[in-house]
């Protein structure tokens, strides 16, 4: 029947399939490529089916994230930080050091990962404050606070009180993608919905955003594949 998109941040691409023998609506996530298929029995409209899928959005995002390979980072790995490729190396000091595009990790490995995660969060906070302030200034509005989390179900959110929340792993995405998420959430200061008016605000703040949204759908789950804990 085609492909539809569940709105959100991130969005989820859903393949619709009619099956007259099906007795109920079902959602399936492919173990091969992570494709989401929504099977519709006879007599169920596309609108009803998409409403069902929207109710299961958190469940879908959780399972999509779990499909990624989780492994601890360490010397020899490469990370993209705000769009810059950084090489991880074994350091000789007790603290993490940055030399151009090389990050020296202290030993033991567990200590290095913890310090690396703390440093990445610092970079994420700086970049997200920069982007959020810029877009809020464009709107002439202010957000109440900005927090970082390691969320799997969404890249960001904006509360009715104007509090912004972002996933710190956005620092591992290209800078235009991080900027898009900031524009998306700041736009909610003006429009607390995903109406056409909301998307016009996003367009005004950020400009064409299809490439950034497509990158998040395609590559976003991969930002969760690295482990930084002890």
Secondary structure as UniProt FT lines:
FT   STRAND          2..6
FT   STRAND          12..18
FT   TURN            20..21
FT   STRAND          26..29
FT   TURN            31..33
FT   STRAND          36..40
FT   TURN            42..43
FT   HELIX           46..55
FT   HELIX           57..66
FT   STRAND          71..72
FT   TURN            75..76
FT   STRAND          78..81
FT   TURN            82..83
FT   STRAND          84..90
FT   STRAND          97..99
FT   TURN            100..101
FT   STRAND          102..105
FT   HELIX           109..139
FT   STRAND          145..149
FT   STRAND          156..158
FT   TURN            160..161
FT   STRAND          163..167
FT   HELIX           168..172
FT   HELIX           175..187
FT   TURN            188..190
FT   HELIX           196..206
FT   HELIX           210..219
FT   HELIX           220..224
FT   STRAND          226..227
//
